[in-house]
Amino acid sequence: MDIDVQKVAMLARIRLIDEEATELAPQLSSILAYVDQLAAVDTEGVTPTAHPHDAAMPLRAN
């Protein structure tokens, strides 16, 4: 798992020491398990949205 943590750190452009990678490994596993749970949810017929709230963003004057 340390290799996965180091690869994610490289992709995120952050530097981790070995102790940090060891500490973050269980957290990364937890996040990936949650993503797997989300992927298993049946979203058939659910309309995709860009934002969870129907709120218009105000535009500033030019």
N, C-alpha and C positions, 0 to 999 in steps of 0.2 A: 504493500500500500504506500510505502514511502516514495516509491518511484512515481505513483500516480499523483501524490501531493506535490512532489517536485515538478512534475510536468504541468500541473495546473498553475503552480506558482510561476513557472516560466511563461506560460501563456498569458498570465495576468501581469507579467512584468514586475513581479515582486521577488525579493530575495529572502529566502528562509534559511535559518541555520537548522541543523539536524534535529535539535531539540524541539524547535517550533514545528517542523514537519511531523515529528512523532506525535506532538500534541494535537495537531490539526487533522491527522488521519481519521480518528473516530468521528470527528465532526463532518468531514467530507463523506464518510460512509453513511452517516445519518441523512445528510442532504440528498445523496444519490438514492437512498431508500425512499425518501419522500417523493422525489421525482418519479420513481417507479410507481408509487401509489397514484400519483396524479395521472400518469400515462394510462393506468388501468381504468380510469373513470370513463364511463360511456358518455360522450358528448354529441352523439348523433342527434341532429335536429336543433342543436344550440347555435344560435347566430353569433358569429365572432364579433367582438367589440374591441374598440381601440382603448377604451377607458371604462372602468367600472361604474362611473357616474355619468348621468346625462347633464353635464354642465358645460356651457359654452365658455371659452376662455375670452375675456375681454381684450380687445385690441387697443393699443395706445394710439393717440392722435399722431398724425404725421407731422 
